[in-house]
Structures are given as C-alpha cells and as structure tokens.
Amino acid sequence: MYDVLIVGAGTAGLSAAIYALRSGKSVLVLEEKMYGGQIVVTPEIENYPGIAKISGFEFAQGLYEQAKNLGMEYETGKVTALKRECNGDSAELEVAELSPDEEECSRDIFKVSVEQGGEQKLCRTRSVILATGARNRPLGLKNEQEMIGHGVSYCATCDGMFFRGRKVAVAGGGNTALEDALFLAQYCEKVYLIHRRDTFRGEPEKLALLETKENVEILRSCTVTGMETDENGNLESLHVWNKKQEKELLVPAAGLFVAVGQMPENQEFAEVAPLDEQGYIKAGEDCKTETEGVFVAGDCRTKTVRQLTTAAADGAVAALAACEYLG
C-alpha cells in the first residue's frame, strides 16, 4: 500500500514525487516509457530559473536521481484501470476492469491495474496524481504513421543525425520547430522550415538566428499536404501548398520533422476526472480533480501556460494537496 501513486515520470510527476517524499509519504511512480517525458529530447534548456544551460536529458536525470535518493519506488508499466472503493461501495473509475479476484473493499483505497510485459499487476494506494503529459501531435497526412522510420520523425535530436548531409524539412511554428531547425542546420545540406502562418509563435531570437543560416529556407503561409517516396518507400519529397500564392510546391526532403504541438493522453482517465474539449483534465491551480483523492499535474491539465517551471510548480501543488488529503 502506497500513500501516493503517480502516473507519469515527467517534470510534473517527478517534482510531485520529490515533494511527497519530503513530506514523509511512500511514493510509487509508474511510467509507460522513459522517465523525463518530452523534455528528454530537448538539446538545451535555457529558461529554467537558476540553471543557465542544461540538456533536457541531464535535467530529467537530475530529477529522477533526486527522487530515487529520497526513496521513490519506480516501475515501468501502463495503467489500464483505476478503481476507488469507499464506505463499502465500489466505484468504477476506469473503462478497463480490474482482476476479478479483487473483491475486498477498503475505505478510501485506490486500486490501480498496471500492464507490465503482457501481465497485469495490481497496486494499492491512498491517493493518485495524474501527470501523464502529452504526446506529439501528427500533421494528419496520409500514411504519416507508416512513414515513421522512413523519413517522418517527431524528434530531431533523436533522428537528425541519420540525415547528415541531406535535405530535410521541419513543420511547425513554435519553439520546438525553431529549435529543431537550428539543430538540423548544423548537419544537413538544407533545412526547409514550413509554417502555415506568416508569423511564428516561437521566440524571436531563435527565428532571427535561423534567418542568418544560409542553408535554411523559411516557407511561410505554407502547409504540407502530401509525401512522395522513392522506390524503397523512403521519403523523397513533400507536396506543400502556398496559401498566399495559391500554388503547390514540390520540396525535396529525405526527412520530415513534425513539430506542431502536443496532444494530452487522458481519455482513459475520463471516468476519473472530466476532460475539456481539447482532452485536458479539468482542474484549477489547486490541481484537484472532481474525484477526492485524485490530483493532476503538468501538461495534462487545463492551463494557459505549459512550461518546465509550471510543470514543476504543478507537481509541488498536487503533492502537497495529496498530503493534506491524506492527513
């Protein structure tokens, strides 16, 4: 039995773990993939107070090691069900079912079913913090998912080196797109930055730096509409529609790096806490959901700003709220 079970090991989840552990609570963190979340693939972080510059991996590793040193238990697995039993009444809070042999009822106990290597494991906890973050948003192109590994990627720092000396494209207009283009410009023959609008949401300094790169071409008011492949099924070129000129361009590119934002992964928790129209868990700055004992932190909740600092702050708030709930 744990005091706090945290779903997700990104900045919010690990920050929550640190605060809960420092409050004397037992903590289990469950992560489906690798700890750190999206920040792991960020080459440099320069906007976290007190840290002039650090790689995303180093930042995540520091959080993880700090939590482990405080006594965090950490397991890899996918949460498939969540059930709360209170006052003898079993309230099902997930679409999936728990193991049928779990019939006993405990007051204010959450039972969490986790898939690990094809097998189901049951964890018990007195409170839950959801910190599932968000996943990369696709462009919605035909065969986009099938082209992953054949030219389409959502991580320039992970896959960029495979395209050394070749022509590539980045789709997006935020900081991630600008950072990806800057990173790729170091190794690639040509980088096309394709954005559907005239103006960029990313930091002006990064855009200004990109504009000084001789091997970077910025295509404004343009949208990727399709892909062409070579005889081996690998990406060869992109169909790009220029809205202002009302004409189609054929852009040569062996790689397409998609950086158009993220999508929350909360649908399986919709029974636990209502979602907004975009799929984010409804919660205020107190990080409390509509279900007592269930809290939410980080990019997966409704909020106007999603940054490392706000994720860390959410983790602290959610953990302290959980500790107050536990008494």
N, C-alpha and C positions, 0 to 999 in steps of 0.2 A: 504494500500500500504506500503510495506516494502522497505527499502534501500537494504538490503541483506537477502536472504533466503538461509539457509544452510541445505543441505540434509545429515544427519548423525550427531550423537552426541557422537562420539568417541573423542580421544585426539585431532585429527586434527580439527574436527568440532567445538568442544568447545573452542579450542585455537583461531580459526578463529572468533568465536563469541565474545570472550573477546577483541580481537584487534579491531574488527569493532565497538563494543560498546564504547570502549575507544576513538574511533575516532569520536564519536557523531552520529553514524548511528543507525537506527532502525533495529532490527535483529529478525528473526523468525528461529528457529531450528526445523526441522522435523526429527523424529527418528521412525523407524518402530518398534523397540523392546525396549530395555532399554538403557538409556544413559551410556556412558563409553566404549562401544564396547568390543573388545576381552580382553582388559586389566582387565576388571572387575573380571574375573575368575583366574587371576594370584595371587597366595598366597602372594608372596613377590616381590617387586621391589627394586633392589639394584644398578641399573646402571643409575639412573636419577641424573644429577648433582645437588648438593646442598641438596639432600634428601638421607640420609644414608640407610634407610629402611622404606618401607611403603607397605601396601597391595594394590592390584590393585583396590579394591572397594573403599578404602579410597582416593586413588589418583583421581579416577573418580569423586567421590562425591565432592572433593575439587574443581575440575574444574567446575562442574555443579553449585555448590553454588556460586562460584565467578562470573560466567556468569549471574546467576539469580540476584545476588545483583547489577549487573551493568545495569539490565533492560532487559535481554534476554526474549523473549517470546518463549515458548517451547510447542510443541504439538506432540502427538504420531499419526503416520499415515504412509501409504505407498504412495510414489509418483508414480502416474500412467501415468502422461502426463506432458509434458513441451512444451510451445509454446511461441515463440517470435514474437512480432508484431512491425514492424519498417517502418516508412515512408508510412504507409497506406497499406503495403504488409504483408500478414500473412505468416510467415514461420513456417511450422510444424516441430518440432524438437523431436517428440516422436512417438512411434508406436501406443500408445493409443490416443483416441480422447478426446477433452475437451467437456464440456457441450455445446450442440448446441445453447443454448440461449445466448452464449457469442459471440456477433458479432462485438462489437465495437472495433475500432483499436486505439492503442495508440503508440506513438513513444517510442522505446527502453523500452518496458514493457514486462516482462516475466509473463506468466500465468501458474501457477502450479496446476495441479489437484491432490488431495490427497484423498485416500480412508481411511475413519475413521469409523470403526464399520459397514461396509457394505454400507455406504453412501459416496457420493462424495462431496468434498468441494473444492472451487476454491480460491487460494491465488494469490495475485499480488505482484510482486517485481521488483525492478530496476536492480538487479543482482543476480546471483546464484553461490554458492560454493558447488561443489560436494565433499563430504567427506564420501563416503559410506563404506570405509574399505574393508574387505574381509571376506569370510566365511570359515569354516573348510573344508578342502579337504578330501573326503572319500577315503578309500582304494580301492574301486571298487569291493568289494566282493559280491557274490550273496546273496540277501536278507539282505544286510547291513542296509539299511534304516528301513526295517521292524523289525530289531533286536534292534533298539534303544529303550531303556526301558526294554529290555530283556537280557541285558548283554553288548550291544555295547553303548559306550559313547564317546563324544568328549570333555568332561570336567571332569578331575579327581577331582578337588576341589569341583565341584558340586555334583558328584555322588559317589566319592570314599568311603564315609562312609557307603554306602549300602553294601560294600563288606568287611567290617571289619572281620578279621579272615579267609578270603578265599583266594584262588589263583586267581591272575589276570595277565593280560599281557598289556604291552604298546608297540605300534607300532610307530616307528619314530626314528630319529637320531639327531634332533636339540635340542635347549634349552628347548622347551616346553616338549618334550618327556623325557628329563633328569629330569626336574622339576616334571613332573607327577610321574615318577618312585620313586623319592625321597619322594614325598608326600605320595604315596600309601604304601611305605615300612614301614611307621610309624604304619599302621593299618592292613595291610594284611599279611596273613601267608606267601605268596610267591609272588614275582613280577618277571615276565619274561619281559625283555626289548628286543624287537625284532627289529633288524635293517638290512636293505638289503645290507648294505656295511660293510666293515671291520672297517672303521674309522667313527667317529662321527663329525657332524658339530657343535655340542654344545660346551659350554665352558669346557676346560679340567679339571678345578677344580670340576665341578659338576660330570663329569664322574669318576674322581678319588674318590670322596666321595661315589658314588654309588658302586664302586668296593670294598669298605670296608664293605658294608652291607651283612650280612650273608644270609638274606632272598631274595637277589636279584641275579638273574641269567641273564647274558647278552648273547643273541644269535646273533652273528654277521653273516653277509652274509646269512641272513635268511629272508624269505618272507612269510607272512600269505596268504594262498591260499584258505582256506575254514573254515567253522564253523560247529560244531556238537552241537545239542541241547538235552536237557533232555525231558522227557515225557510231561512237562508243556510248552515246547517251549522256555525255557531259556538256555542261553549259557552254555555249559558244557566243551567243549574243542576246540582247534584250530588245523587245519592242517597247518603245517609250513614246507616249503621247504628249505633245507640247500643246497645252491648252490655249496659250496666247497666240501661237502661230497657226493653231488648228492643223497640225500635220504630225505624221508619225516619223519617229527616228528609229534607226536600227543601230544600237550601241554595242560595239564589240566588247564582250566581257566574259572571262572564264569563271569569274566568281561574282555572286550577288550577296552582299551582306545586308541583311534586313535589320533595321533599327528604327522601328515605328512605334515603340512603346511596349507596354506590357498589359496582360490580362490577369485579373485575380483568379485564383483556383479555389473558389469557395462553395461551389454548387453542392458538393457532398455534405456541407455543413449547413445547408439552408434550413434544415429542420431544427438545428441548434439555435441559430440566430438569423433573423430575416436579412435579406440582401437588398441593396438598392438596385436601380435599373441597370447599372453597369456591372453588377455582380459583386460589389464590395459589401462586407459585413457592416450593418448599421451599428454604429457606436459613436459616442461623443468623446470628448477629450479625457473622460474618466476611464475609457477603454472597457466599459461594462456593456455586455450584450443584454438582451431581454431575458436570458436564462441565468438565474442565480448560480454563481459558481463557475460560469463560463465567461472568459475575458478575451479580448482581441487586441493585437498589437502589430504595428507596422503597415506595410503597403496594402495589406488585405482588407483594411477597414476604410470606412468613409472618411475622407480628409482632403484638404485642399493642397497640402504640400507633402511630397514624398521624397525625403532626403535621408541620408545616413543619420543626421542629427535627430530628425523627427522619429526615425525608426528606433533609435536608442532611447529616446525620451518615452516613446510608447511602451517599450519593454519595461522600463522602470515603473511607469504608472500602472501598467497591468499587473506587474508582480506585487507591488505594494497594495493594490486593490485586492488581489487574491489573498495576500497575507491578512489584510483586515477582515476579509470574508471568513477566513479560517479561524481567526481569533487567537 
